[in-house]
Amino acid sequence: MQINYKNLGEFMESNYNRTMELNCPVCHGKDFDSTDNMATCRNHRGTFTKQQLYANRSKINAVVESTKKESFNDIKTDFQKILKKSFESNFKIKGRQP
């Protein structure tokens, strides 16, 4: 995959944008009715702030770490391809022979 660096922001958003389901801290359900700052579990009708739902940092951190590794590997691979191409073109230049 070759990255067009002029549209890097677009590339990053389309390839590394992640969504994840948050779980209810009581019943571990995934269905919520939400407003701006509050979420109500549809299973047992418990109400939580969104900050309380985000408190399970281990799940969020796992997604962040996975995305960091994936993006690093993609960037590394792309730079290796760029360097390989640049060195290949240098070796094709022929100079005068005495």
C-alpha positions in Angstrom: 0.0 0.0 0.0 1.4 3.4 -1.0 0.4 6.4 1.1 -0.4 9.6 -0.6 1.2 12.0 1.9 -0.8 15.0 0.6 -3.9 13.4 2.0 -2.3 11.8 5.1 -5.1 13.1 7.5 -7.7 11.5 5.3 -5.7 8.3 5.1 -5.3 8.1 8.9 -8.9 8.7 9.5 -10.1 6.1 7.0 -7.6 3.4 8.1 -7.1 4.0 11.8 -10.5 5.3 12.9 -11.9 2.8 15.5 -15.1 2.4 17.3 -15.7 0.2 20.2 -18.6 -0.9 22.3 -18.8 0.2 25.9 -20.2 -2.2 28.5 -22.5 -1.5 31.4 -20.4 -1.7 34.6 -23.2 -3.6 36.4 -24.6 -6.2 33.9 -22.0 -5.8 31.1 -24.7 -5.1 28.6 -24.0 -3.2 25.4 -27.3 -1.5 24.7 -27.8 2.1 26.0 -30.2 5.0 25.6 -28.0 8.1 25.7 -28.2 11.8 26.0 -25.4 14.3 25.9 -23.7 13.2 29.2 -25.8 10.3 30.4 -26.4 6.7 29.3 -29.1 4.4 30.5 -28.6 0.6 30.3 -31.5 -1.0 28.4 -31.1 -4.2 30.4 -31.6 -3.0 34.0 -32.4 0.8 33.4 -29.3 1.9 35.5 -28.1 5.4 34.6 -24.5 6.3 34.3 -22.5 9.3 33.2 -20.4 8.7 30.1 -17.3 9.2 32.2 -18.4 6.2 34.3 -18.7 4.1 31.1 -15.3 5.2 29.9 -13.8 4.2 33.3 -13.0 0.7 31.9 -9.7 2.0 30.5 -8.2 -1.5 29.9 -10.5 -2.1 27.0 -9.9 1.4 25.5 -6.1 1.1 26.1 -6.1 -2.3 24.3 -7.7 -0.7 21.2 -5.3 2.2 21.3 -2.2 0.0 21.6 -3.4 -2.3 18.8 -4.0 0.8 16.5 -0.6 2.2 17.4 1.1 -1.1 16.5 -0.8 -1.4 13.2 -0.1 2.2 12.2 3.6 1.9 13.1 4.0 -1.3 11.0 2.2 0.3 8.1 4.5 3.4 8.2 7.6 1.2 8.6 6.6 -0.9 5.6 5.9 2.2 3.5 9.2 3.8 4.3 11.0 0.6 3.5 9.4 0.6 0.1 10.3 4.3 -0.5 13.9 3.7 0.5 14.2 0.6 -1.6 12.8 2.5 -4.7 15.2 5.4 -4.1 18.3 3.1 -3.9 17.2 1.1 -6.9 17.1 4.2 -9.0 20.6 5.3 -7.9 22.1 1.9 -9.0 20.6 2.2 -12.4 22.6 5.4 -13.2 25.5 4.5 -15.4 28.6 6.6 -15.5 31.3 6.9 -18.1 33.8 4.1 -18.0 37.4 4.9 -18.6 
